[in-house]
């Protein structure tokens, strides 16, 4: 059997990347608002934390949704 490479599913990749970018921006904004002077370290740390939270949270939700839809399709196909 030939070795087939799997193509990444855009329905998983696009929301995860979008949530990561938005988490980065929101974390940076919170860091900027929370500091009175130039706090590059705090802003960077909160940006990274926001990006990680956005990445992991969205990844879990999207993967579970795609798996449940695949299971539902399989049950529907087997039932007919």
C-alpha positions as CSV (number, residue, x, y, z in Angstrom):
1,X,0.0,0.0,0.0
2,X,1.4,3.4,-0.9
3,X,2.2,5.9,1.8
4,X,-0.4,8.7,1.6
5,X,0.2,12.0,3.2
6,X,-2.8,13.6,4.9
7,X,-3.7,17.1,3.9
8,X,-4.5,19.3,6.9
9,X,-8.1,20.1,7.3
10,X,-8.8,23.8,6.8
11,X,-11.9,23.6,9.0
12,X,-9.5,22.9,11.9
13,X,-6.5,25.1,10.9
14,X,-8.2,28.4,10.0
15,X,-10.2,28.8,13.3
16,X,-7.2,27.8,15.4
17,X,-4.9,30.3,13.7
18,X,-7.5,33.0,13.9
19,X,-8.0,32.4,17.6
20,X,-4.3,32.4,18.2
21,X,-3.8,35.7,16.5
22,X,-6.8,37.2,18.3
23,X,-5.5,35.9,21.6
24,X,-2.1,37.5,20.9
25,X,-3.8,40.8,20.1
26,X,-6.1,40.8,23.1
27,X,-3.3,39.8,25.5
28,X,-1.1,42.6,24.1
29,X,-3.9,45.1,24.5
30,X,-4.5,44.0,28.1
31,X,-0.8,44.3,28.8
32,X,-0.7,47.8,27.2
33,X,-3.7,49.0,29.2
34,X,-2.4,47.6,32.5
35,X,0.9,49.4,32.3
36,X,1.4,53.0,32.9
37,X,4.8,53.3,31.3
38,X,6.7,51.1,28.8
39,X,6.2,47.5,29.9
40,X,7.4,45.5,27.0
41,X,8.0,42.3,29.1
42,X,4.5,42.4,30.6
43,X,2.9,43.0,27.2
44,X,4.8,40.2,25.6
45,X,4.1,37.7,28.4
46,X,0.3,38.5,28.3
47,X,0.4,38.3,24.5
48,X,2.0,34.8,24.6
49,X,-0.5,33.6,27.3
50,X,-3.4,35.0,25.3
51,X,-2.2,33.2,22.2
52,X,-1.7,29.9,24.0
53,X,-5.1,30.1,25.6
54,X,-6.7,30.9,22.2
55,X,-4.8,28.2,20.5
56,X,-5.5,25.4,23.0
57,X,-9.1,26.3,23.6
58,X,-10.1,26.6,20.0
59,X,-8.1,23.5,19.0
60,X,-9.9,21.3,21.6
61,X,-13.4,22.6,20.6
62,X,-12.8,22.3,16.8
63,X,-11.2,18.9,17.0
64,X,-14.1,17.6,19.1
65,X,-16.6,19.1,16.8
66,X,-15.0,17.6,13.7
67,X,-14.7,14.2,15.3
68,X,-18.4,14.2,16.4
69,X,-19.5,15.2,12.9
70,X,-17.4,12.4,11.4
71,X,-18.9,9.9,13.9
72,X,-22.4,11.2,13.1
73,X,-21.8,10.8,9.4
74,X,-20.5,7.3,9.9
75,X,-23.6,6.3,12.0
76,X,-25.9,7.9,9.4
77,X,-24.1,6.0,6.6
78,X,-24.2,2.7,8.5
79,X,-27.8,3.1,9.5
80,X,-29.0,3.4,5.9
